[in-house]
């Protein structure tokens, strides 16, 4: 039991009482976990909550700010949890069902009680979130802040934002101690691992007035997402809209009608109107470059002559003819305003368009065309169940910038989501001649059947680069 002293606080230093109690407390927690038959209970002992058990050595009162748990100890605890998880899996397989049933519920109740104790100690130590005015309270980091902070290792900075602490803590069901339909007693909200590298930026993102208007900061959110802080924590504030927002165009005309300026919040874009996005006079000042004409809805790409021998493209009808009436749902992973999805919709195929706002309102325009925007980074696992999509298409997104290992993770995730006999359409992948074979080997490693295949020169680079396009069929694996 921690006891408040009138003369000095407990100290976690060599020879101090807390130095002896801390390891004993950790060992007792790990012992409780070992008795459990399910490694999933370990999330209730999240190491992010443990720092609140260690108090400032210079304080005269136990309610002062907590000391940061050393990164080395934090890492050791995390490693122990991983090892225990593997051990518990073995114990579960070798234990009788009666032994599992005897201890699991009882141990889980103890785990929930310990979690409540950690939250109570956090409150006592002055780490309580959000003051009564509804503003998310941000405390200063205990280590020095600087411009280069985002490059530091996890653990150097700690999350002290009240709303972030509230979001990441496990959320117990009502009534407490009862499992919900998912089979768990508490929900642990998710947050991207790399958020720990970006303590200052994530604090800015989580600083807002609760139940008030959210800051106009989608650009800050996208910076976090593209840097790997994905998924982002949720926020308890109300989203903004353009001041003069109008209802969208009717479903029978929205696909190819230029969206209204009034329905887009332009504050963080270089262009302040749609005409700027399509004007030839603003080509170098529009803020985007990955698809020069994608905001011009009068240009229907993928409708090229089939006898164009030097073209790297296939037509949509050419691809759909490979699987008559079998292609129903799919994904387009491209810097896109939804033109591919619009053309597929006209052929009764539903396509989700995954893209970021790369200097322009890509997602807003996709939605205003009556299509489905999927705001997703290349580093994210696809939000689709296994073997469910009929087709995955990508163009002008995966090219020579991508490293081999990242490409492997992307391709194998696409393989996971694509159904057997589904189509992977790689559209105009380009890179230098020297490395093209490296990339082709990665696509070949999936052992897909080649239905369509082209490698042609990229004419705007004097033959130094190549285009690669292919339509590949996923095999049935049993």
N, C-alpha and C positions, 0 to 999 in steps of 0.2 A: 504494500500500500504506500502511495506517495503521501508524505505528510509535510505540510507547510511549516517552516521554521520561522520564528520571529527574528532571529539573528542573521541567517543567511539561507539562500536557496540550496536545494540539492544540486550537486555538481557532478557532471559526467567527465571526470578527469582521473588520471592514475591515482589510485588510492582512495578515491571518493566512493561514497555509498552507492551512488547511482551506477558507477562503473561496474560494480558487482551485480546490481539488480538488472541492468539492461540485458546482458547475455542470458541471464536466467529467464527473463521474461520472453526473449526471443526463442529460447530453447523450448519453453513451455508451449508457445504458440505452435512451433513446428511439431512438437509431440502430439498436440491435439489433432493437427492435420494428418499425421501418420496414421492415427486411429481410424480416420475416415476412409471410406471405400471409394470415394469419387474425387478425382483430382480437380473437378470443376469448382469445388468449394474454396480452392485457394484464392479465388478472386476476392473473397471477403477479407483477406489479409493483404490487400494491395499495398505494395511498398510505398506508394505515394502518400499513404496515410500515416506511415510510421514516423516520419520526421517530427510530427506534432508531439511525440512522447519524449523528445529531448529538449531541454530548456537552456536558456541563456546562462552561461557561467558567470557573467558580470552583473546579473540582475539581483536586486534586493527583494524582489517579490516574484512569486511563481507565476503571476499573470503577465509577465513581460514577454516580448517576442521570442519565438522559438529559434533555436540554432539549426542550421541546415544539416541534415544527416549527411555525413561524408559519402562522397560518390563511391569510394571503394567498398564501404560497408553496404551501401544500397545495392551495388552490383553483386556482392556476395550473397545477399538475401535473395535477389532475383535468381541467381544461379542455383541456389539451394531449392527454391520453389520449382524450378524446371526439373531438377534431379528427382525431387520428391514426387513430382507429377508422374514421371516415368516409373518410379518405384511403386507408386500407388496403383498404376495400371497393371503391373505385374501381380501385386497383392490381390487386386480385385479378381483377376482371372483365376487365381489359385485358391481363393477363399470360397467357402460355402455360402449359399444364398442366405442361410439363417444368420451367419455372422455379420453379413452386410446389413441385413434388416435390423439387427440388434443395435448397431451403433450409429448408423448413418443419420437418422433424424435427430438423435440426441446430440451428436457432434455438431450438426449444422446449427442447432439452437445455440450451442455454446459459441460458435463462430459469429452468429448474428449479435450475441451479447457483447463479444469482444469488439466488434465493429462499432457498436453503440458507445462503448467505453472510449474508443479512439476518438470518436466525434465529440464526446463530452470533454476529453482532455484538450482537444483542439480549441473548443470554445473557451475553456478556462485559461488557455495560454494566449488569449487575445486574438485568435484567428477566426473569430466569428464573421460570417459574411454579411455584406450589404446592410448599411445603416437604415434607420427607419424611414428616411426620405425616399427610399426606392432606388437610390443610386448605387450602382455596383461599386464597392469600395476597392481601391487599388492600393496596396501597400508597396513600399519600395523594396526592391531586391536587396538581400543582405550582402551580396557581392557587388563589385563595382560595375556600373552600367557603362556601355560604350557603343560606338558605331559598329564595331566588329563583333558584337555579342552574338549575332545570329550564326556565326561560324563556330561557336564554342560547343563543347561536348555536352550531352545531356547530363543533368545533375549539377552543373556549374551554376545554373540558375534554378530557382524554384518558382512555382506558380503560387502567387499570393493574392490573385484577384478573387474577390469574394464569390462572384458568379461562376468563375471557373471551378472553384472548390466545390460549390454547390452542385454543379453539373456532373463532375467526375465522381462524386461520392455515390456508393450504392444506394439505390432507391428501394426501400422495403415495401412489400405488398401490404394491403389492408385486408384482413387483420394481420398484424405482425406474426411472423412465424409460419404462415400458411403458404403452400406452393400455389402458383397460378397455373393457368392452362399450358404454359410453356415448361412447367416442371421445375421452376426455380422460385426461391423465396425472396429474391431481390434482383433488380435490373441494374447492371453495371453499364452506364453509357459509354460509348466508344469515342476515342479521340486518337488522331494520328500520332505515331511514335515521334516523328520529326518535330512536332510542336515543342518538344523539350529543347530543341536547338534554338527556338525562336521566342524566348520567354518575353522579351519586351514587346514584340509584334503581337503575340497572342494576348498580352495584357491590354493592348490598345483595342484589339477586336472585342474583348470581353468587358470593356468599359462603356456602359450605357445606362440609361435610366430605365429601370424595370417598369414594364407596362406602358412605357412611353414610345416615341417614334425611334426606330433604329437609326443609327448614323448612316449617312450616304457613303458607304465604304466598301462596296463590292470589290473595288480594285485591291483593297487591303486583304479581303478574304481570298481573292484569286492569287495574290502573292503567296499567301500561306499554303493554298492548295497546290500550286505548281512547285513549291519548295518541299512538299511532302507532308505538310501538316494537314492530312486528309484521311479520315473525315474531320471536318471542323466541329467544335462543340456547338450545340444548339444555343440559341439566345432567347431570352424572355423579353422581346420588344416587338413593336409592330412595324411591318415592312412599309417602305415608301413607294409611292407611285408618281408618275409625271403629274404636274399640277393641273394640266388640261386634258387628262385621260378621257378618251372616247371609246365607245364600244367598238370591237373589231369588225372587219368586213364580214359579210355573210359567207357561209361555208361554200357556196357555189361559185364565189368569185375571189376568195382570199388567197388562193394558191399562187396566182400570177399577178396580183395587184400590189403596187408599191405601197408599203405600210405608211400610215399617217405619222408625221413627226410628233404629234401630240401624245402618242402612246409609248414613247421612248424617253427615258430619263437620260439626258445627254451630258450631264455634268462632268463625267470622267472620260469623255471621248474627245479627240481632237476635232472631229466633225461635230457640228451642232445642228445638223439637219440631214435628211436622207439624200437630198440632191448632192450634197458634198461627197457622199459615199460612192456615187456613180459618175461624177463629173470627171472628164479627162483633164481638166485644168487643175484638179487637186490631187493628181496621182501620187506625188511625192510627199503630200502633207496630210494624208487621210488617217494615218495611224495604224494601218494594216497593210500587209504585203503578201501573205501566204496564198491568197486567191484574188487576183487582181480584179476580176469581173464578177465575183460571186454575189454582190449586192444588186447587180443589174439583172432583174428578173425576166427581162426579155430574151436573155441568152440561155438557151436550153442546151447545156452540154450533154455529152454521151449520145448525141444524135448525129453521128458522123457517117460518111459514106462507108459502106462495108468493104469497098474495093480500095480503100486507102492503105496501100501496102506499107507506107512509112509511118503510119500512125501507131501510137502505143496504146490506143484505147479500143475497147470493145463496146458495142451498143448494148443497151439494156435488153432490147428484144432478142439479141443474139444470145445473151446470158440466160434469160428466162426460158428460151427454147430448149436449153439443156435439161430442164426439169419442168415440163409442161404441167401447170396447175398444182405444182408441189411447193412453190415458193410463196409463203403467206406472211411471215413475220421475219424481221431481221434488224440489223444494226449498221449504221453508217458512221465510221469513226474517221472524221475528216474535218479540216477547217471549212465549214460549210454554213450556208444560210438555208439549207433544207431543199435545194433544188433536186438532188438525187432522190430524196424522200418524196418530193412532190411528183416526180415522174413515175416513181414506183406506186404511189397512191392512185394515180390515174390507171394503173394496171392492177388495182385491187390488192396491193402488197403494202403492209403496214411496216414502216421503218422508223426506228428511234434514231435521232441524229445526235451523236455525242461530240461535243466541241466545247471550247472555252471562248471567252470574249477576248480575242487576240487583237486588241486595239479598236474594236468596233462592236456594235450590238448584235453579235451573231445569234445568241440565244433568244433575244427579244424578237428578232425578225423571224426566226423559225416558228416561234409560238404564234406570232401575228399572222403567219400563213396557214394556221390551223394544223400545224404539225407538232411532233413531240420532241422537244429539246431535252437532251440528257447532259447536264452540266458535270463533266467528268474529266479528270486528268489522265494522262497516259500511265501514271504510276498506280492507278486504282484498279482493284479487282472489279470485273464487270458485275453489275447488280442483276445478273440473270442466273437462274438455276441451270444445272448441268443438262446438256443435250436438249436444248429447247429452241434455239434459233435455226431458221432455215437458211439464212444467208448472213454473212458479215462482209461489208465492203469498206475499203479504206483507200483514200487517195490524197496525195500531196501532204501527208502527215508523217508517215513512216518513210524516211529516206536516209541518205548517207550520214545524217547527224547522229543516228541512234547507235548506241553501243551494242555489241553482240549479246552480252548477257541480258540487258534490258529487253532486247528483241525476243530472246528466248522466253522470258517471263510473259511478255505480251502474247506471243504466238500460242503458248501452251494454255493461257487463259482463254483465248479465243477458241482454241480446240475444245476446252471444257464446255463452253457455252453453246458451241455449234452441235447440232444433232447429227447422228450418223447419216451419211449420204447428203449432208448439207454442203453449201458452197462457200468457200473462202475466195473472195474477189479482191485481189491485190491490184490496184489500179495506179499505174504510172509511178511506181517506186523508182527513184533515181539516185545514182551515186556515181563516183568515178569508176573508170574501167578497172583500176587496180584492185578495188575491193568488192566488185560485183560478185565474184565467185564466192567470197565469204558469205554474203547475204543469201545467195542462191542455195548454198549448202544448208543454211538454217531452215529455209522453207522446205527443202527436200527431206530434212530430218523428220518431218511430220509423217512422211510416207503417204501423202495424199495422192490421189489419181489426178494427172494433168489432163484437164478438159480443153483449156485454151492457154496458150503460152506465147509470149512475145518478148524479145530483147532487141531494142532498136536504139540508134544514136539519139541523143538529146541535142537537137540541132542548134539551140541557142548557146551552146558551150563549145562550138568548133570540134565536136566529136570527142571531147575529153570526158564526157559523162554519158551514161546510158540510161534508158528507161527500161523498166521491167514491169510487165503486166501479166497476170495469170488468173485463171479461174480454176480452183482446185476442189476436188471432192473428198470430203472426209470419209475414211473407211469405217466399216462396222467392226468394232473390236469386242470380242467376247472373252 
